[in-house]
Amino acid sequence: MRAVIADDSSLPRDILRQVLTKAGYQILAACANGQQVIDAVAADPPDFVVLDVSMPVLTGDAAARIIRERFPKVRVIMASSAGQDAIRKPLEAIGCAFVSKPYNKDQFLKALVAHLR
């Protein structure tokens, strides 16, 4: 399966890239903001995206809404830290899944597999 990942911090992007690559996923793009994600998805739609909620230029939650509207077959997994629960329910209502940050490799992969079924 093919993925686009996004986080405005390079360390979480690198961690996600390593975890997903080792699990057999192909990373099409690693983005630092929501607009880069939209551009990457439009250029070559992946099977799924992993988005940090808080990003510059275009937030992860805004990018998720655009992706779900324009690319309904692309699965969206949101990465959120504590204190970001207010956006969770509306995004779950449009089909997004959530994983907690900081990433726990095993929990992340388990949540990913469950959402991709």
Buried (B, 14 or more C-beta within 10 A) or exposed (E): EBBBBBBBEEEBBEBBBEBBEEEEBEBBBBBBBBBBBBEBBEEEBBBBBBBBBBBEBBBBBBBBBBBBEEBEEBBBBBBBEEEBEEBBEEBEEEBBBBBBBEBEEEEBBEBBEEBEE
